[in-house]
Amino acid sequence: MKTAIFLTVIASALSVHAQLTPIKYADGKQQLSGFYAKPEKKSNNAGVLILPAWMGVDEHSKESAKKLAALGYHAFVADIYGEGNKPKDASEAGQRAGHYKTNYKEYQHRINLALQQLIKSGADPNKIAVIGYCFGGTGALEAARGNLPVLGVVSFHGGLGRSGDRPVDAIKAKILVCHGADDPYVPKSEIESFEKEMKESKADWQMIYYADAVHAFTEPQAGNDKSRGAAYNEAAARRSWAHMELFFNELFK
C-alpha cells in the first residue's frame, strides 16, 4: 500500500511539472497554433522542434515536448496545417499531408516559421534539432534537405521518399532515421533511393531498424494490431527514444 501511494505521489508531481504554453503565430493571414515547453532543469538552451504526424498537433507530439523539457530542452510543437485546417479523418489527413509532401518548399517554410518561434521562446539558435513522427518524420528530413538552421534531425517511422527530379544538394544537418523493420508503407525501393541520396549529399546519417515494428511504432493510439500496418511497439518506442537521446548528447556536446 505504501509503495502504491508513493508511486501515485511521484506521478502527480511529474504531471504538475509537465506544462505546455500555447503559442500563436502566423504565416501571412493563416493563423498557426503551437505549444511550447520550457526546460525543467538546468540546460545549455538547446531546442527541439517537434513535427506531428498527419493528423496535426496531437497528444503524442505534446507528450514528446513535455518529455524533452524534462530532459532540459526547450521544446516546441509545430502547427503545420494552421487553425481551421485540422483533418477530420484519415482521408483528409492524407490529402493535407500529401499537399505538403508534394509542395515541399511550403512544408520547409512552415517548419522554419516554427523554428523561429522556438528561438523566440528561449532556445539558442545555434543549438537546434528537429524531430518528427510519420508525416512529421518526412518533415524532419525536409528540414535537412532544405538546410534549415538546425544541427540535426530525427525521423521516427517517417516517409523517406522524394521526387526524382529534385536536385541532390549537400546536407549539413546530421540525420538519424528510426525505422520499423516491417513497415509496409516504406518500400525497399524508397529505402534504397534514400540511402543513395544520403551518400550523394555527403550527409552524416544513420538509420536504425527495429525488429517486429511497423509504421507508427512510437504511438500508443495506433493499437497493437500489426496486420493493419501501423501499430505501437513498446520496445521500439523505448529504444528509439534512447537512440535519439544519444544522438542529441553528441549533437549538443
C-alpha contacts under 8 A as a table, 3 or more apart, distances in Angstrom:
res1	aa1	res2	aa2	distance
1	M	4	A	5.16
1	M	5	I	6.30
2	K	5	I	5.16
2	K	6	F	6.11
3	T	6	F	5.04
3	T	7	L	6.21
4	A	7	L	5.19
4	A	8	T	6.20
5	I	8	T	5.07
5	I	9	V	6.25
6	F	9	V	5.20
6	F	10	I	6.31
7	L	10	I	5.06
7	L	11	A	6.12
8	T	11	A	5.11
8	T	12	S	6.14
9	V	12	S	5.10
9	V	13	A	6.17
10	I	13	A	5.10
10	I	14	L	6.26
11	A	14	L	5.16
11	A	15	S	6.31
12	S	15	S	5.16
12	S	16	V	6.30
13	A	16	V	5.19
13	A	17	H	6.50
14	L	17	H	5.34
14	L	18	A	6.30
15	S	18	A	5.21
15	S	19	Q	7.86
16	V	19	Q	7.09
17	H	40	E	7.46
18	A	37	A	7.84
18	A	66	K	5.47
18	A	67	K	7.91
18	A	69	A	7.83
18	A	70	A	7.54
19	Q	37	A	6.28
19	Q	66	K	6.87
20	L	35	F	5.94
20	L	36	Y	5.45
20	L	37	A	4.91
20	L	38	K	7.93
20	L	62	K	7.77
20	L	66	K	7.30
21	T	35	F	5.42
21	T	36	Y	5.05
21	T	37	A	6.40
22	P	33	S	6.82
22	P	34	G	5.87
22	P	35	F	4.52
22	P	36	Y	6.39
23	I	33	S	5.71
23	I	34	G	5.11
23	I	35	F	5.53
23	I	36	Y	6.74
24	K	31	Q	7.19
24	K	32	L	5.85
24	K	33	S	4.69
24	K	34	G	6.45
25	Y	31	Q	6.16
25	Y	32	L	5.15
25	Y	33	S	6.29
25	Y	34	G	7.81
25	Y	117	Q	7.71
26	A	29	K	6.70
26	A	30	Q	5.61
26	A	31	Q	4.52
26	A	32	L	5.11
27	D	30	Q	5.14
27	D	31	Q	6.51
27	D	32	L	7.18
27	D	110	R	7.50
27	D	113	L	7.55
28	G	31	Q	7.80
30	Q	82	G	6.38
30	Q	83	E	7.35
31	Q	82	G	5.75
31	Q	83	E	5.68
32	L	79	D	5.76
32	L	80	I	7.52
32	L	81	Y	7.59
32	L	82	G	4.46
32	L	83	E	5.61
33	S	78	A	7.61
33	S	79	D	5.68
33	S	82	G	6.74
33	S	83	E	6.69
34	G	57	V	7.70
34	G	76	F	6.93
34	G	77	V	5.33
34	G	78	A	5.12
34	G	79	D	5.25
34	G	114	A	7.92
35	F	62	K	7.32
35	F	76	F	5.57
35	F	77	V	5.07
35	F	78	A	7.21
36	Y	65	A	7.43
36	Y	74	H	7.57
36	Y	75	A	5.73
36	Y	76	F	4.43
36	Y	77	V	6.48
36	Y	118	L	7.55
36	Y	121	S	7.62
37	A	65	A	6.08
37	A	66	K	6.15
37	A	69	A	5.85
37	A	74	H	6.12
37	A	75	A	5.14
37	A	76	F	6.36
38	K	69	A	5.67
38	K	72	G	7.97
38	K	73	Y	6.99
38	K	74	H	4.94
38	K	75	A	6.50
39	P	42	K	7.22
39	P	43	S	6.90
39	P	68	L	7.75
39	P	69	A	4.33
39	P	70	A	6.25
39	P	71	L	7.20
39	P	72	G	4.44
39	P	73	Y	4.99
39	P	74	H	5.28
39	P	75	A	7.75
40	E	69	A	5.61
40	E	70	A	5.12
40	E	71	L	7.27
40	E	72	G	5.73
40	E	73	Y	7.99
41	K	70	A	6.91
41	K	71	L	7.31
41	K	72	G	5.22
42	K	72	G	6.27
43	S	46	A	7.26
43	S	72	G	5.05
43	S	73	Y	6.66
44	N	72	G	7.92
45	N	72	G	7.85
45	N	73	Y	6.47
45	N	74	H	6.58
45	N	122	G	7.05
45	N	123	A	5.10
45	N	124	D	5.42
45	N	127	K	7.40
46	A	73	Y	5.57
46	A	74	H	6.30
46	A	123	A	5.58
46	A	124	D	5.67
46	A	127	K	4.76
46	A	128	I	5.87
46	A	252	F	7.13
47	G	73	Y	5.38
47	G	74	H	4.47
47	G	75	A	5.75
47	G	76	F	7.98
47	G	118	L	6.92
47	G	119	I	7.62
47	G	123	A	4.94
47	G	124	D	6.74
47	G	127	K	6.24
47	G	128	I	4.79
47	G	129	A	6.37
48	V	68	L	7.69
48	V	73	Y	6.64
48	V	74	H	6.19
48	V	75	A	4.89
48	V	76	F	6.56
48	V	118	L	7.83
48	V	128	I	5.78
48	V	129	A	4.85
48	V	130	V	5.51
48	V	131	I	7.08
49	L	75	A	5.82
49	L	76	F	4.98
49	L	77	V	6.08
49	L	78	A	6.91
49	L	114	A	7.49
49	L	115	L	6.62
49	L	118	L	7.03
49	L	128	I	7.63
49	L	129	A	6.32
49	L	130	V	4.67
49	L	131	I	6.19
50	I	61	S	6.53
50	I	64	S	7.67
50	I	65	A	7.09
50	I	75	A	7.22
50	I	76	F	5.98
50	I	77	V	4.72
50	I	78	A	6.11
50	I	130	V	6.08
50	I	131	I	5.10
50	I	132	G	5.59
50	I	136	G	7.78
51	L	61	S	7.27
51	L	77	V	6.25
51	L	78	A	5.60
51	L	79	D	7.78
51	L	80	I	7.90
51	L	130	V	7.47
51	L	131	I	6.20
51	L	132	G	4.39
51	L	133	Y	6.56
51	L	136	G	4.48
51	L	137	G	7.14
51	L	139	G	6.89
51	L	140	A	7.22
52	P	55	M	7.51
52	P	56	G	5.57
52	P	57	V	5.54
52	P	58	D	6.86
52	P	60	H	7.90
52	P	61	S	5.55
52	P	77	V	7.31
52	P	78	A	7.21
52	P	79	D	7.94
52	P	132	G	6.00
52	P	133	Y	5.72
52	P	134	C	7.68
52	P	135	F	7.10
52	P	136	G	4.98
53	A	56	G	5.90
53	A	57	V	7.59
53	A	58	D	7.98
53	A	132	G	7.26
53	A	133	Y	5.08
53	A	134	C	5.10
53	A	135	F	4.83
53	A	136	G	5.03
53	A	137	G	7.67
54	W	93	A	5.51
54	W	94	G	6.98
54	W	96	R	7.79
54	W	97	A	5.83
54	W	134	C	7.02
54	W	135	F	5.20
54	W	136	G	7.14
55	M	58	D	7.21
55	M	86	K	6.82
55	M	87	P	5.81
55	M	89	D	7.70
55	M	90	A	7.39
55	M	93	A	5.56
56	G	79	D	6.85
56	G	80	I	7.07
56	G	81	Y	6.84
56	G	86	K	6.19
56	G	87	P	7.33
57	V	61	S	6.54
57	V	62	K	7.53
57	V	77	V	7.18
57	V	78	A	7.29
57	V	79	D	6.20
58	D	61	S	5.57
58	D	62	K	6.40
59	E	62	K	5.02
59	E	63	E	5.94
60	H	63	E	5.14
60	H	64	S	6.24
60	H	219	E	6.75
61	S	64	S	5.05
61	S	65	A	6.41
61	S	77	V	6.56
62	K	65	A	5.05
62	K	66	K	6.47
62	K	77	V	6.58
63	E	66	K	5.07
63	E	67	K	6.26
64	S	67	K	5.07
64	S	68	L	6.12
65	A	68	L	5.13
65	A	69	A	6.14
65	A	75	A	5.22
65	A	76	F	6.44
65	A	77	V	6.78
66	K	69	A	5.08
66	K	70	A	6.26
66	K	75	A	7.64
67	K	70	A	5.05
67	K	71	L	6.52
68	L	71	L	5.04
68	L	72	G	6.59
68	L	73	Y	5.53
68	L	74	H	7.40
68	L	75	A	6.36
69	A	72	G	5.05
69	A	73	Y	4.80
69	A	74	H	5.89
69	A	75	A	6.14
70	A	73	Y	7.30
74	H	118	L	7.35
74	H	121	S	7.82
74	H	122	G	7.12
74	H	123	A	5.80
75	A	118	L	7.03
76	F	114	A	7.66
76	F	117	Q	7.85
76	F	118	L	5.77
77	V	114	A	7.94
78	A	111	I	7.11
78	A	114	A	5.47
79	D	82	G	5.80
79	D	110	R	7.97
79	D	114	A	7.52
80	I	107	Y	7.46
80	I	110	R	5.85
80	I	111	I	7.14
81	Y	85	N	5.66
81	Y	86	K	6.48
81	Y	96	R	7.65
82	G	85	N	5.69
82	G	86	K	7.23
83	E	86	K	6.93
86	K	93	A	7.99
87	P	90	A	7.35
87	P	92	E	5.25
87	P	93	A	5.01
87	P	96	R	7.51
88	K	92	E	6.31
88	K	93	A	7.37
89	D	92	E	5.46
89	D	93	A	6.16
90	A	93	A	4.86
90	A	94	G	6.04
91	S	94	G	5.20
91	S	95	Q	6.51
92	E	95	Q	5.11
92	E	96	R	6.28
93	A	96	R	5.19
93	A	97	A	5.92
94	G	97	A	5.24
94	G	98	G	5.75
95	Q	98	G	5.04
95	Q	99	H	6.25
96	R	99	H	5.21
96	R	100	Y	6.80
97	A	100	Y	5.39
97	A	101	K	6.24
97	A	135	F	6.67
98	G	101	K	5.03
98	G	102	T	6.12
99	H	102	T	5.31
99	H	103	N	5.93
100	Y	103	N	4.82
100	Y	104	Y	5.41
100	Y	105	K	7.97
100	Y	106	E	6.41
100	Y	107	Y	5.24
101	K	104	Y	5.20
101	K	107	Y	7.20
101	K	138	T	7.85
103	N	106	E	5.65
103	N	107	Y	6.77
104	Y	107	Y	4.87
104	Y	108	Q	6.14
104	Y	142	E	7.25
105	K	108	Q	4.96
105	K	109	H	6.08
106	E	109	H	4.98
106	E	110	R	6.30
107	Y	110	R	5.25
107	Y	111	I	6.22
107	Y	139	G	7.02
107	Y	142	E	7.70
108	Q	111	I	5.05
108	Q	112	N	6.11
108	Q	139	G	7.38
108	Q	142	E	6.29
108	Q	143	A	6.05
108	Q	146	G	6.77
108	Q	148	L	7.90
109	H	112	N	5.06
109	H	113	L	6.31
110	R	113	L	5.15
110	R	114	A	6.47
111	I	114	A	5.20
111	I	115	L	6.27
111	I	139	G	7.64
111	I	143	A	7.19
112	N	115	L	4.89
112	N	116	Q	6.37
112	N	148	L	6.92
113	L	116	Q	5.24
113	L	117	Q	6.62
114	A	117	Q	5.06
114	A	118	L	6.34
115	L	118	L	5.04
115	L	119	I	6.35
116	Q	119	I	5.08
116	Q	120	K	6.14
117	Q	120	K	4.93
117	Q	121	S	6.14
118	L	121	S	5.13
118	L	122	G	6.82
118	L	123	A	6.02
119	I	122	G	5.35
119	I	123	A	4.57
119	I	124	D	6.29
119	I	125	P	5.82
120	K	123	A	7.08
123	A	127	K	7.38
123	A	128	I	7.45
124	D	127	K	5.30
124	D	128	I	7.01
125	P	128	I	6.20
125	P	149	P	7.73
126	N	149	P	7.72
126	N	150	V	7.37
126	N	151	L	7.63
127	K	150	V	7.08
127	K	151	L	6.55
127	K	252	F	6.55
128	I	149	P	7.50
128	I	150	V	4.92
128	I	151	L	5.82
128	I	152	G	7.32
129	A	150	V	5.35
129	A	151	L	5.69
129	A	152	G	4.93
129	A	153	V	5.50
129	A	154	V	7.93
130	V	140	A	5.74
130	V	143	A	7.60
130	V	150	V	7.23
130	V	152	G	6.59
130	V	153	V	4.65
130	V	154	V	6.29
131	I	136	G	7.48
131	I	137	G	6.68
131	I	140	A	5.71
131	I	153	V	5.59
131	I	154	V	4.54
131	I	155	S	5.85
131	I	156	F	7.53
132	G	135	F	7.33
132	G	136	G	4.03
132	G	137	G	3.92
132	G	138	T	7.21
132	G	139	G	6.63
132	G	140	A	5.54
132	G	154	V	6.51
132	G	155	S	5.28
132	G	156	F	6.05
132	G	158	G	7.44
133	Y	136	G	4.53
133	Y	137	G	4.47
133	Y	138	T	7.79
133	Y	155	S	6.35
133	Y	156	F	4.90
133	Y	157	H	6.22
133	Y	158	G	5.96
133	Y	216	A	7.58
134	C	137	G	4.86
134	C	138	T	6.58
134	C	155	S	7.66
134	C	156	F	6.35
134	C	157	H	5.19
134	C	158	G	3.96
134	C	159	G	6.44
134	C	215	H	7.72
134	C	216	A	6.61
135	F	138	T	5.16
135	F	139	G	6.44
135	F	158	G	5.90
135	F	159	G	6.70
136	G	139	G	4.70
136	G	140	A	6.22
136	G	155	S	7.51
136	G	158	G	6.78
137	G	140	A	5.02
137	G	141	L	6.55
137	G	154	V	7.08
137	G	155	S	4.06
137	G	156	F	5.48
137	G	157	H	6.54
137	G	158	G	4.03
137	G	159	G	6.62
138	T	141	L	5.24
138	T	142	E	6.29
138	T	155	S	6.81
138	T	158	G	5.04
138	T	159	G	5.05
138	T	160	L	6.26
139	G	142	E	4.79
139	G	143	A	6.20
140	A	143	A	5.12
140	A	144	A	6.67
140	A	153	V	5.60
140	A	154	V	6.34
140	A	155	S	5.91
141	L	144	A	5.08
141	L	145	R	6.12
141	L	153	V	6.75
141	L	154	V	7.71
141	L	155	S	6.83
141	L	160	L	7.68
141	L	175	I	7.74
142	E	145	R	4.81
142	E	146	G	5.85
143	A	146	G	5.24
143	A	147	N	6.11
143	A	148	L	5.38
143	A	150	V	7.81
143	A	153	V	7.54
144	A	147	N	4.94
144	A	148	L	6.33
144	A	150	V	7.68
144	A	152	G	7.45
144	A	153	V	6.80
144	A	171	I	6.21
144	A	172	K	7.13
144	A	173	A	5.59
144	A	174	K	7.88
144	A	175	I	7.67
145	R	148	L	7.88
145	R	169	D	7.26
145	R	171	I	6.04
147	N	150	V	7.56
147	N	171	I	6.34
147	N	172	K	6.46
147	N	173	A	7.01
150	V	153	V	7.59
150	V	173	A	6.26
151	L	172	K	7.65
151	L	173	A	4.90
151	L	174	K	6.35
151	L	251	L	6.87
152	G	173	A	4.58
152	G	174	K	4.37
152	G	175	I	5.71
152	G	176	L	7.90
152	G	251	L	7.02
153	V	173	A	6.87
153	V	174	K	6.38
153	V	175	I	5.13
153	V	176	L	6.31
154	V	175	I	6.08
154	V	176	L	4.76
154	V	177	V	5.79
154	V	178	C	7.39
154	V	244	M	7.07
155	S	158	G	5.56
155	S	176	L	6.40
155	S	177	V	4.83
155	S	178	C	5.97
156	F	177	V	6.35
156	F	178	C	4.88
156	F	179	H	6.41
156	F	216	A	7.97
156	F	218	T	7.65
156	F	240	S	7.83
157	H	177	V	7.68
157	H	178	C	6.02
157	H	179	H	4.94
157	H	180	G	6.33
157	H	183	D	7.96
157	H	215	H	5.81
157	H	216	A	6.00
157	H	217	F	7.16
158	G	177	V	7.99
158	G	179	H	7.52
159	G	185	Y	7.92
159	G	186	V	6.48
160	L	186	V	7.35
160	L	190	E	6.44
160	L	191	I	6.77
160	L	194	F	6.11
161	G	190	E	5.69
161	G	191	I	7.88
161	G	193	S	7.53
161	G	194	F	6.72
162	R	166	R	7.48
163	S	166	R	5.69
168	V	197	E	6.69
168	V	200	E	6.99
168	V	201	S	6.09
169	D	201	S	5.60
170	A	200	E	7.71
170	A	201	S	4.29
170	A	202	K	6.15
170	A	203	A	6.97
171	I	174	K	7.97
171	I	201	S	5.57
171	I	202	K	6.69
171	I	203	A	5.23
172	K	203	A	6.51
172	K	204	D	7.80
173	A	203	A	7.33
173	A	204	D	7.37
174	K	203	A	6.66
174	K	204	D	4.97
174	K	205	W	5.77
175	I	203	A	7.47
175	I	204	D	6.27
175	I	205	W	4.46
175	I	206	Q	6.29
176	L	205	W	5.89
176	L	206	Q	5.10
176	L	207	M	5.88
176	L	208	I	7.78
176	L	244	M	7.64
176	L	247	F	7.54
177	V	205	W	7.90
177	V	206	Q	6.28
177	V	207	M	4.55
177	V	208	I	6.23
178	C	207	M	6.05
178	C	208	I	5.13
178	C	209	Y	6.34
178	C	210	Y	7.61
178	C	240	S	6.21
179	H	183	D	7.56
179	H	207	M	7.10
179	H	208	I	6.01
179	H	209	Y	4.93
179	H	210	Y	6.28
180	G	183	D	5.15
180	G	209	Y	5.60
180	G	210	Y	5.01
180	G	211	A	6.75
180	G	212	D	7.25
180	G	213	A	4.46
180	G	214	V	4.86
180	G	215	H	6.25
180	G	217	F	7.05
180	G	236	A	7.88
181	A	209	Y	5.18
181	A	210	Y	5.33
181	A	211	A	5.39
181	A	212	D	6.44
181	A	213	A	5.76
181	A	214	V	6.65
182	D	211	A	7.27
182	D	212	D	6.09
182	D	213	A	5.54
182	D	214	V	4.82
182	D	215	H	7.79
183	D	186	V	6.05
183	D	213	A	6.72
183	D	214	V	3.98
183	D	215	H	4.95
183	D	229	G	6.66
183	D	230	A	7.67
184	P	187	P	6.59
184	P	214	V	6.85
184	P	215	H	7.21
184	P	229	G	6.00
185	Y	215	H	7.06
185	Y	229	G	7.49
186	V	190	E	6.28
186	V	191	I	7.07
187	P	190	E	5.36
187	P	191	I	6.63
188	K	191	I	5.09
188	K	192	E	6.18
189	S	192	E	5.11
189	S	193	S	6.11
190	E	193	S	5.06
190	E	194	F	6.09
191	I	194	F	5.04
191	I	195	E	6.19
192	E	195	E	5.14
192	E	196	K	6.23
193	S	196	K	5.10
193	S	197	E	6.18
194	F	197	E	4.98
194	F	198	M	6.19
195	E	198	M	5.12
195	E	199	K	6.31
196	K	199	K	5.23
196	K	200	E	6.17
197	E	200	E	5.12
197	E	201	S	5.98
198	M	201	S	5.17
198	M	202	K	6.12
198	M	203	A	5.45
198	M	205	W	7.10
199	K	202	K	5.06
199	K	203	A	6.51
200	E	203	A	7.85
210	Y	213	A	5.75
210	Y	236	A	5.74
211	A	236	A	7.63
213	A	217	F	6.01
213	A	226	K	7.96
213	A	231	A	7.67
213	A	232	Y	7.85
213	A	233	N	6.13
213	A	236	A	6.67
214	V	217	F	5.97
214	V	226	K	6.66
214	V	229	G	5.87
214	V	230	A	5.53
214	V	231	A	6.24
215	H	229	G	6.03
215	H	230	A	4.32
215	H	231	A	6.33
216	A	219	E	5.56
216	A	222	A	6.63
216	A	230	A	5.29
216	A	231	A	5.76
216	A	232	Y	6.28
217	F	220	P	7.81
217	F	222	A	7.72
217	F	230	A	6.94
217	F	231	A	5.45
217	F	232	Y	4.19
217	F	233	N	4.91
217	F	234	E	7.58
217	F	236	A	6.59
217	F	237	A	6.17
218	T	232	Y	5.70
218	T	233	N	6.50
218	T	234	E	7.24
218	T	236	A	7.06
218	T	237	A	4.47
219	E	222	A	5.61
219	E	231	A	7.38
219	E	232	Y	5.36
219	E	237	A	7.88
220	P	223	G	6.00
220	P	231	A	7.69
220	P	232	Y	5.16
220	P	233	N	7.96
221	Q	232	Y	7.35
222	A	230	A	6.27
222	A	231	A	4.79
222	A	232	Y	5.56
223	G	230	A	7.93
223	G	231	A	5.19
223	G	232	Y	5.65
224	N	231	A	4.99
224	N	232	Y	5.54
224	N	233	N	7.34
225	D	228	R	5.97
225	D	229	G	7.86
225	D	230	A	7.47
225	D	231	A	5.76
226	K	229	G	5.48
226	K	230	A	6.12
226	K	231	A	5.38
227	S	230	A	7.73
228	R	231	A	7.31
232	Y	237	A	7.72
233	N	236	A	5.40
233	N	237	A	6.03
234	E	237	A	5.09
234	E	238	R	6.08
235	A	238	R	5.20
235	A	239	R	6.01
236	A	239	R	5.15
236	A	240	S	5.84
237	A	240	S	5.36
237	A	241	W	6.24
238	R	241	W	5.34
238	R	242	A	6.35
239	R	242	A	5.05
239	R	243	H	6.17
240	S	243	H	4.95
240	S	244	M	6.16
241	W	244	M	4.99
241	W	245	E	6.33
242	A	245	E	5.05
242	A	246	L	6.38
243	H	246	L	5.12
243	H	247	F	6.17
244	M	247	F	4.95
244	M	248	F	6.17
245	E	248	F	5.06
245	E	249	N	6.13
246	L	249	N	5.05
246	L	250	E	6.51
247	F	250	E	5.41
247	F	251	L	6.08
248	F	251	L	4.72
248	F	252	F	5.83
249	N	252	F	5.63
249	N	253	K	5.79
250	E	253	K	5.36
